[in-house]
Amino acid sequence: MSHSTLSRRQMLARLALIGAVPLALILLFLWAGGWLSPQRLSADKLIGALEQSGGKHPGFRRNHAKGVCVVGTFTSSGDASVISRAALFAPGVTTPVTGRFAIAGGNPQAPDYAVPVRSMALQFQLADGEQWRTGMNAIPFFPVATAQGFYDQQVASRPDPSTGKPDPARIKALIQHHPEIAPFMSWAKHYVPSSSWGSDRFNSLNAFFFVDKADTRHLVRWSMVPQMPRQPITGAQKTDKQFLQEDLQQRLARAPLKWDLIITVASAGDPQDDASRAWPVDRKTINAGTLTVDRAVPQLPGACNDINYDPLILPDGIAASDDPLLNARSAAYAKSYNLRTREQSEPSGHSL
């Protein structure tokens, strides 16, 4: 075989390899969107289920549609630097934070008192350009363990048009297929919401790894624990559609609100891939520092409006676990973000 023939073959092989890269990317895009496997649960299907539950509201998030932007800072205690090399955990470091308080559901006009599940989403802007984004909820554990379970929950919980309430047969079938949801339903039945976002405890629910300077991984969950005492919702608030936002503005006009970032470290046997299972309460905890919220502004034109609080945007020193909900959340958040930002750019686009 001549040298020229070999060179031509090598060149063709390289060209074929180069051409295979964009083809692989296209196939990956189609697979992620569910186009190559219609039976697969995709981000499109999850978003579709949320829209059917909460209605279509162009320009808004598909879940946690009603919310308010907040800004503040996180000041590290230095104690979490033992298990994570993330720069924001170094002793005394203060990191700017852009956050969002919200209530669950896709209806941006829902009364605050009608939705017991609330959320806190945060973006930490590290000095070196890295970011940490986290979305937390004021519930002790997630209802289900998988994205399919969440989808099935949305479908089963839809009100029957004839009664205005979920079909008991569908709820029964949901519990049969996803028995892990039973503890959450029991908790929700007896739960009394608080009177303020400022007194809610917000939990990561999903597990992550903190990675220290020696590359040792520590399985953790975290919570924002309020420094303000908790008070149950009052009778007057049960008729005030905007009481959470009004309360937040009134409190911040007097003084900042604060939460302690409490890291819970897993012990052997604690699951990393099941957010529906709470870890035992005797696990080691670390107070990583204090979140201080200074002011709140409406979502539009607030700084949080353009943030996708993707839980997989992590700095060096924090890594994802094997929890299947993390990839599902990331994909659904991206789909929701793309939809609402396009809608907001249109003449009729708007946001709360």
C-alpha positions as CSV (number, residue, x, y, z in Angstrom):
1,M,0.0,0.0,0.0
2,S,1.4,3.4,-1.0
3,H,2.0,6.2,1.4
4,S,-0.5,8.4,-0.5
5,T,-3.2,5.8,-0.3
6,L,-2.7,5.4,3.4
7,S,-2.9,9.2,3.9
8,R,-6.1,9.4,2.0
9,R,-7.7,6.7,4.1
10,Q,-6.5,8.4,7.3
11,M,-8.0,11.7,6.1
12,L,-11.3,10.0,5.3
13,A,-11.4,8.3,8.7
14,R,-10.7,11.7,10.4
15,L,-13.5,13.4,8.4
16,A,-15.9,10.6,9.3
17,L,-15.0,11.0,13.0
18,I,-15.5,14.8,12.8
19,G,-18.9,14.3,11.1
20,A,-20.0,11.8,13.8
21,V,-19.6,14.3,16.6
22,P,-22.4,16.7,15.5
23,L,-24.5,13.6,14.5
24,A,-24.1,12.3,18.0
25,L,-25.0,15.6,19.5
26,I,-28.2,15.8,17.4
27,L,-29.2,12.2,18.5
28,L,-28.5,13.1,22.1
29,F,-30.7,16.2,21.7
30,L,-33.5,14.2,20.2
31,W,-33.2,11.5,22.8
32,A,-33.3,14.1,25.6
33,G,-36.5,15.6,24.2
34,G,-38.1,12.2,23.9
35,W,-38.3,12.2,20.1
36,L,-36.5,8.9,19.6
37,S,-38.5,7.1,22.3
38,P,-42.1,8.4,22.7
39,Q,-42.7,6.0,25.5
40,R,-39.9,7.5,27.6
41,L,-40.7,10.2,30.2
42,S,-39.1,13.4,28.8
43,A,-38.9,17.0,30.0
44,D,-41.6,17.8,27.5
45,K,-44.0,15.3,29.1
46,L,-43.2,16.6,32.6
47,I,-43.8,20.2,31.5
48,G,-47.0,19.1,29.8
49,A,-48.2,17.4,33.0
50,L,-47.5,20.6,35.0
51,E,-49.4,22.7,32.5
52,Q,-52.4,20.5,32.6
53,S,-52.4,20.7,36.4
54,G,-51.8,24.4,36.8
55,G,-53.0,25.7,33.5
56,K,-51.0,27.5,30.8
57,H,-49.7,30.9,31.8
58,P,-47.3,32.3,29.2
59,G,-44.3,34.0,30.6
60,F,-44.3,32.2,33.9
61,R,-42.4,29.3,35.4
62,R,-44.3,26.0,34.9
63,N,-44.0,25.2,38.6
64,H,-43.6,27.6,41.5
65,A,-45.0,30.2,39.2
66,K,-46.0,32.7,41.9
67,G,-43.0,34.2,43.7
68,V,-40.9,37.2,44.6
69,C,-37.2,38.0,44.2
70,V,-34.8,38.6,47.1
71,V,-31.2,39.6,47.4
72,G,-28.8,39.2,50.2
73,T,-25.5,37.6,51.3
74,F,-24.2,34.3,52.7
75,T,-21.4,34.6,55.3
76,S,-19.5,31.4,56.0
77,S,-18.7,30.1,59.5
78,G,-15.8,28.1,58.1
79,D,-17.0,24.9,59.7
80,A,-18.1,23.3,56.4
81,S,-14.7,23.8,54.9
82,V,-13.6,20.6,56.6
83,I,-15.8,18.6,54.2
84,S,-16.0,20.8,51.2
85,R,-13.4,22.8,49.3
86,A,-16.0,25.1,47.7
87,A,-14.7,28.6,48.0
88,L,-17.9,30.0,49.7
89,F,-17.3,27.8,52.7
90,A,-13.9,29.2,53.5
91,P,-13.8,31.0,57.0
92,G,-15.3,34.5,56.9
93,V,-16.1,34.6,53.2
94,T,-19.2,36.6,52.3
95,T,-20.9,35.6,49.0
96,P,-23.7,37.6,47.2
97,V,-27.0,35.7,46.8
98,T,-29.9,36.2,44.4
99,G,-32.9,34.2,45.5
100,R,-36.6,33.6,45.1
101,F,-39.4,32.7,47.4
102,A,-42.4,31.0,45.8
103,I,-45.4,28.7,46.3
104,A,-45.8,25.4,44.5
105,G,-48.0,25.1,41.4
106,G,-48.2,26.6,38.0
107,N,-50.9,29.2,38.6
108,P,-49.3,32.7,39.2
109,Q,-52.7,34.0,40.6
110,A,-53.1,31.2,43.2
111,P,-54.0,32.5,46.7
112,D,-51.0,32.2,49.1
113,Y,-53.2,30.4,51.6
114,A,-54.3,27.7,49.1
115,V,-50.8,26.3,48.6
116,P,-49.1,24.8,51.6
117,V,-45.8,23.8,49.8
118,R,-43.4,26.8,49.6
119,S,-39.9,27.1,48.2
120,M,-36.6,29.0,48.5
121,A,-34.3,29.1,45.5
122,L,-30.8,30.6,45.7
123,Q,-27.9,31.5,43.4
124,F,-24.6,32.0,45.2
125,Q,-22.2,34.1,43.0
126,L,-18.7,33.0,44.0
127,A,-15.8,35.4,43.7
128,D,-14.0,33.2,41.1
129,G,-16.9,33.2,38.8
130,E,-18.4,29.9,39.8
131,Q,-22.0,29.6,40.9
132,W,-24.0,27.4,43.2
133,R,-27.7,27.1,42.5
134,T,-30.1,25.3,44.8
135,G,-33.8,24.9,45.0
136,M,-35.2,23.9,48.4
137,N,-38.7,23.2,49.7
138,A,-40.5,23.6,53.0
139,I,-41.3,19.9,53.2
140,P,-39.4,17.2,55.1
141,F,-39.0,14.8,52.1
142,F,-40.1,14.5,48.5
143,P,-43.4,12.7,47.8
144,V,-41.9,10.2,45.4
145,A,-38.6,8.7,44.5
146,T,-38.5,9.1,40.7
147,A,-39.5,11.4,37.9
148,Q,-42.1,8.9,36.8
149,G,-43.6,9.0,40.2
150,F,-43.8,12.8,40.1
151,Y,-45.5,12.6,36.6
152,D,-47.9,10.0,37.9
153,Q,-48.7,12.2,40.9
154,Q,-49.5,15.2,38.7
155,V,-51.8,13.1,36.6
156,A,-53.6,11.4,39.5
157,S,-54.0,14.7,41.4
158,R,-55.8,16.5,38.6
159,P,-59.4,17.4,39.6
160,D,-62.2,15.5,38.1
161,P,-64.3,18.1,36.1
162,S,-67.5,16.7,37.5
163,T,-66.5,17.0,41.2
164,G,-63.7,19.5,41.3
165,K,-61.6,17.0,43.3
166,P,-59.1,14.3,42.4
167,D,-60.6,10.9,41.5
168,P,-60.2,8.6,44.6
169,A,-59.6,5.6,42.3
170,R,-56.6,7.4,40.6
171,I,-55.2,8.3,44.0
172,K,-55.5,4.7,45.2
173,A,-53.7,3.5,42.0
174,L,-51.0,6.1,42.6
175,I,-50.3,4.8,46.1
176,Q,-50.3,1.2,44.8
177,H,-47.7,2.0,42.1
178,H,-45.7,4.4,44.3
179,P,-46.1,3.3,47.9
180,E,-43.4,5.6,49.1
181,I,-45.9,8.5,48.7
182,A,-47.9,7.3,51.7
183,P,-45.8,9.0,54.4
184,F,-45.9,12.3,52.5
185,M,-49.7,12.2,52.2
186,S,-49.9,11.5,55.9
187,W,-47.6,14.5,56.6
188,A,-49.6,16.8,54.3
189,K,-52.9,15.8,55.9
190,H,-51.8,17.1,59.3
191,Y,-49.4,19.9,58.3
192,V,-50.3,23.5,59.3
193,P,-48.5,26.1,57.2
194,S,-46.5,28.9,58.9
195,S,-47.5,32.6,58.8
196,S,-44.4,33.7,57.0
197,W,-41.7,32.7,54.5
198,G,-39.3,34.1,57.0
199,S,-40.1,31.4,59.5
200,D,-40.1,28.4,57.1
201,R,-37.3,25.8,57.1
202,F,-36.3,24.9,53.5
203,N,-34.7,21.6,52.7
204,S,-32.6,20.4,49.8
205,L,-34.5,17.0,49.8
206,N,-32.0,15.6,47.3
207,A,-28.6,14.4,48.5
208,F,-25.3,15.7,47.1
209,F,-21.6,15.1,47.8
210,F,-19.4,17.6,49.5
211,V,-15.8,17.1,48.2
212,D,-12.9,18.1,50.5
213,K,-9.3,19.1,49.5
214,A,-8.2,15.5,49.6
215,D,-11.0,14.6,47.1
216,T,-12.9,12.6,49.8
217,R,-16.6,12.7,49.1
218,H,-19.1,13.2,52.0
219,L,-22.8,12.5,51.3
220,V,-24.9,15.4,52.6
221,R,-28.3,17.1,52.5
222,W,-28.8,20.7,53.6
223,S,-31.4,23.0,55.1
224,M,-32.0,26.7,55.6
225,V,-33.1,26.9,59.2
226,P,-34.8,30.2,60.1
227,Q,-33.6,32.3,63.0
228,M,-37.2,33.7,63.3
229,P,-39.6,31.7,65.5
230,R,-42.3,29.8,63.6
231,Q,-45.9,30.8,64.0
232,P,-48.8,29.0,62.4
233,I,-50.9,30.7,59.7
234,T,-53.5,33.1,61.2
235,G,-57.2,33.3,60.5
236,A,-56.8,36.7,58.7
237,Q,-54.1,35.3,56.5
238,K,-56.4,32.4,55.3
239,T,-58.3,35.0,53.3
240,D,-55.5,37.2,52.1
241,K,-54.3,36.1,48.7
242,Q,-51.0,38.0,49.0
243,F,-50.2,37.6,52.6
244,L,-46.8,35.9,52.1
245,Q,-45.5,38.8,49.9
246,E,-47.0,41.5,52.1
247,D,-45.6,39.9,55.3
248,L,-42.1,39.6,53.6
249,Q,-42.1,43.2,52.6
250,Q,-43.2,44.4,56.1
251,R,-40.6,42.3,57.9
252,L,-37.7,43.4,55.6
253,A,-38.7,47.0,56.0
254,R,-37.9,46.6,59.7
255,A,-34.8,44.3,59.6
256,P,-33.1,41.6,57.5
257,L,-34.3,38.0,57.7
258,K,-31.7,35.3,58.5
259,W,-31.4,31.5,58.1
260,D,-28.6,29.2,59.2
261,L,-27.3,26.8,56.5
262,I,-27.3,23.5,58.3
263,I,-25.5,20.6,56.6
264,T,-26.6,17.1,57.5
265,V,-23.9,14.4,57.0
266,A,-25.0,10.9,56.1
267,S,-24.0,7.8,57.9
268,A,-23.5,4.4,56.3
269,G,-26.7,3.0,54.8
270,D,-28.4,6.4,54.3
271,P,-29.8,6.5,50.8
272,Q,-28.3,8.9,48.3
273,D,-30.8,8.2,45.5
274,D,-34.2,8.4,47.2
275,A,-35.4,11.9,48.2
276,S,-38.7,10.4,49.6
277,R,-36.8,8.8,52.5
278,A,-35.8,11.1,55.4
279,W,-32.5,10.4,57.1
280,P,-32.6,9.7,60.9
281,V,-32.6,12.9,63.0
282,D,-29.4,11.9,64.9
283,R,-27.1,12.5,62.0
284,K,-24.2,14.8,62.4
285,T,-24.9,18.4,61.4
286,I,-22.7,21.4,60.6
287,N,-23.7,25.1,60.7
288,A,-22.0,26.3,57.5
289,G,-22.9,30.0,57.9
290,T,-25.7,32.5,57.8
291,L,-27.9,33.6,54.9
292,T,-29.1,37.2,55.3
293,V,-31.9,38.5,53.1
294,D,-31.9,42.3,52.9
295,R,-34.7,43.1,50.4
296,A,-37.4,41.8,48.2
297,V,-38.6,43.0,44.8
298,P,-41.3,41.8,42.3
299,Q,-40.1,39.1,40.1
300,L,-40.2,41.4,37.1
301,P,-37.9,43.3,36.8
302,G,-36.2,41.5,39.7
303,A,-32.8,39.8,39.3
304,C,-34.2,36.3,39.9
305,N,-36.5,36.5,36.9
306,D,-33.8,35.4,34.4
307,I,-32.2,32.7,36.6
308,N,-32.9,29.1,36.0
309,Y,-32.3,27.5,39.4
310,D,-30.9,24.3,38.0
311,P,-29.8,22.1,41.0
312,L,-26.9,20.7,38.9
313,I,-25.1,24.1,38.6
314,L,-22.5,23.4,41.3
315,P,-19.1,24.8,42.2
316,D,-16.0,22.8,42.7
317,G,-16.4,21.1,46.1
318,I,-20.0,20.1,45.6
319,A,-21.1,17.2,43.3
320,A,-24.3,15.5,42.4
321,S,-25.5,12.2,43.9
322,D,-27.1,9.4,42.0
323,D,-30.6,10.7,42.8
324,P,-32.6,10.3,39.5
325,L,-34.7,13.3,40.4
326,L,-31.7,15.6,39.9
327,N,-31.3,15.0,36.1
328,A,-35.1,15.2,35.7
329,R,-35.3,18.5,37.6
330,S,-32.4,19.9,35.5
331,A,-34.0,19.0,32.2
332,A,-37.5,20.2,33.2
333,Y,-36.1,23.5,34.6
334,A,-34.3,24.1,31.3
335,K,-37.4,23.4,29.3
336,S,-39.5,25.7,31.4
337,Y,-36.8,28.4,31.3
338,N,-36.6,28.3,27.5
339,L,-40.4,28.5,27.2
340,R,-41.0,31.4,29.5
341,T,-38.1,33.5,28.3
342,R,-39.3,33.2,24.7
343,E,-42.8,34.1,25.9
344,Q,-41.6,37.1,27.9
345,S,-39.7,38.4,24.8
346,E,-43.0,38.4,22.8
347,P,-45.2,41.6,22.9
348,S,-47.7,39.9,25.2
349,G,-45.1,38.3,27.5
350,H,-45.1,39.1,31.2
351,S,-44.1,37.7,34.5
352,L,-45.1,38.1,38.2
